[in-house]
């Protein structure tokens, strides 16, 4: 059996005293708190009661020179008021943007948290369209913090 030196015993004792002292000096206090997380968010639905999310729009058959309108509902699911805007992207074929446009009636509208707004999307097909029999694109609806 190996014996500890007096210095080692004193070091162990000192660590014990310091640990005890630190334990005696520690205290804790627990309290509840609440906060609001600032979040910007919009979601899009087919109905104002938000039961059916829009995942795709089928515009059907549209003849040159005609347009089609679809109604959707934009919901502010964030905690901040937002200003709405809409863009399109990833057109296929890319030349479709020369003949087809998408507009809506909510650009610049302010949507408060929890509010729902009815939006009309109108797809216009130019009379001069040629060489395009089908197309696809993405619609991006953005809520920008006020």
N, C-alpha and C positions, 0 to 999 in steps of 0.2 A: 504494500500500500504506500502510495506516494504522499508526502506531506506537503502542504501548501506553505509558502513562505509568509512571514508576517506582512510583507508588502502586498501580497496577493490577497490575504485575508482582509487587510484594511481597504483595498480597492473594492472588493465585493461588498463590504459593509457600507462603504461610501455610496455605491450605486444603489443599495437598498434604501439608505437614508434619503437620497435624492428622489428616488421613485416614490417613497412614502410622502415626501414633502410636496412633490408635484401632484400626487393624488389628492392631497389635502387642499391644494390650491385650486383645483379644477371644480368648475360648476357648470351647469347647463340650464338653459331656459328655452322652452319650446312654445311657439305661438303660431296660430293660424294666420294665413294671409291670402289675399285675393289679388288678382291682376287681370288685365285684359291684354291679350296678345294682339298686336297690330297686324292685321292680315288683309291682304287684297285678294279677292277671289270672285269669279263669276262662274256660273254654270248655266246650261241651256236646256230647256225642256219643251216638249210638245204642248203641255197644258199648264195653265197658271197654278195649279195645285202641286206642281213639281213631281208628278208621279211617273213620268216617262221621259228619261233623258234623250236628247237628240244625239245620235251617233252617226247618222248619215242622212242625206236628203236625196230622194229620187225625184228629179225634176220632170220625169216623163218625156214624152216626145214634144219638142218645140220646133215649130216651122220657122224658117228665116223670116225676120221682121216681126216676130212675136215675142212675148215675154210671159213669164210665169211667176207667180208670187206664192210664197210659203210663209205662214205665220208661226213664230216661235216665241218663247218666253225666256227672258234673261233674268237670272236671279243673282243678287249680290249676296254670296255666302261668306263674305269677309266681315271685318269689323270696322272698316273705313268706307266712307263715301267714295265712289269711283265715277270717272267720266268714261263713257263707252265709246269704243271705236271698233271698226271691222275692216279686215283686209282679207285677201285671198293669196294662196301660194300653191306651189307644186302643180301647176296646170299641165295636163297631158291631153293632147299634144300642146307644146308651149305656144304654138301659133294661135291657139284658141283665144288667147287674150286679145288678139287683133279683132275678133268678131263677137266675143261674148263678154258681158260685164255683169257684175253683181252689185246692187245697191241695197241700202236699207235705210230705215227712217229713224235710227237712234243715234247717229253720230253726234257726239257732244252732249248727249243726255247724261244727267247726273243721277246715279242710283245709290240711295242710302243703304246701309246695312240692313239685310232682311227684306228689302223691296224686290218686287218682280215687275218687269215692264214687258209689254207686248211689242214685238218687233216684226216688221214685215220685210222679208228678203225678196227682192225682185231681180230675176235673172232675165237679161235682155240679149236676144240673138239678132245680130245685124242681118239686114236683107242681103248684104253682099257676101255672106259666109259661103265658102266653097272648100271642098276637099276635107271637110270635117263631118263625120257622121256620128261620132261619139266623143265624149270628153269627160275628164274628171278634174277635180281640184279640191283643195282644202279651204275651209272658211275658218278664219281666226277672229274670235271676238275677244276684245281686250278691255279690261277695266283698269284704268290708271288712277292711282291715288290722287285725291283732290289736293 
